[in-house]
Amino acid sequence: MDTVKHILQRKGYLVYSVCPDTSVYEALEILEEKNLGSLVVVEDDGKLHGIFTERDYSRKVILKGRSSKETLVRDIMTESPVFVTPETEINDCMKLMTQKFIRHLPVLEHGKLVGLVSIGDLVNYIINQKDFIIENLEHYISS
């Protein structure tokens, strides 16, 4: 069965992060610059503390009339986010995202952050796998 590890091998292990004391404004600049929907929140020790998403910003800053330059990521991040491991099956990731209404899953291995998968990553992987299967079946039929 296909796992998160297969996705990370294709897309890479690069994860953009901020520390909890980063201003929301600075975090938003990174989201915009890198065209991301989330940033993981880590301390210097590399330990996952939370995740900061566009949803956190819209619900916890904009709707509450807060200032993004004065609010810290630690004040609005989602603490103890749902995470997966490289061995987690892709179908299980899809179930988690659907059940928890989330779009991003940090990937931890032995308690250390090693990647991040998004709903887009899962969809792209599944589409590519389906295309591969179709090509093989077409080749088999025409042989």
Residue pairs with C-beta under 8 A, 6 or more apart in sequence:
1 89
1 90
1 91
2 89
2 90
2 125
2 129
3 86
3 87
3 88
3 89
3 90
4 84
4 85
4 86
4 87
4 88
4 89
4 90
4 93
4 105
4 107
4 115
4 117
5 86
5 87
6 90
6 125
7 90
7 117
7 121
7 122
7 125
8 86
8 107
8 114
8 115
8 117
10 125
11 117
11 121
13 114
13 115
15 40
15 106
15 113
15 114
15 115
15 116
16 30
16 34
16 36
16 39
16 40
17 39
17 40
17 41
17 42
17 113
18 26
18 27
18 30
18 39
18 40
18 41
18 42
18 52
18 73
19 41
19 42
19 43
19 44
19 73
20 41
20 43
20 49
20 50
20 72
20 73
20 74
20 77
21 72
21 73
21 74
22 72
22 73
23 68
23 69
23 70
23 71
23 72
23 73
24 52
24 57
24 61
24 66
24 68
24 69
24 71
24 72
24 73
24 76
25 68
25 69
27 39
27 52
27 73
28 57
28 68
30 36
30 39
31 37
31 38
31 39
31 54
37 53
37 54
37 103
37 104
37 118
38 51
38 52
38 53
38 54
38 103
38 104
38 116
38 118
39 51
39 52
39 73
40 48
40 50
40 51
40 52
40 106
40 113
40 116
41 48
41 49
41 50
41 51
41 52
41 73
41 74
41 77
42 48
42 49
42 113
43 49
46 112
46 113
47 111
47 113
48 81
48 83
48 106
48 108
48 113
49 74
49 77
49 79
50 73
50 74
50 77
50 78
50 79
50 80
50 81
51 77
51 78
51 81
51 104
51 106
52 73
52 76
52 77
52 78
53 78
53 103
53 104
56 76
56 77
56 78
57 68
57 76
60 66
60 75
60 76
61 67
61 68
61 71
61 76
66 76
81 102
81 105
81 106
82 96
82 100
82 102
82 105
83 105
83 106
83 107
83 108
84 92
84 93
84 96
84 105
84 106
84 107
84 108
84 117
85 107
85 108
85 109
86 107
86 109
86 114
86 115
88 107
90 122
90 125
90 126
93 105
93 117
93 122
94 122
96 102
96 105
97 103
97 105
97 119
97 122
103 118
103 119
104 116
104 117
104 118
104 119
105 116
105 117
105 118
106 113
106 115
106 116
107 113
107 114
107 115
107 116
107 117
108 114
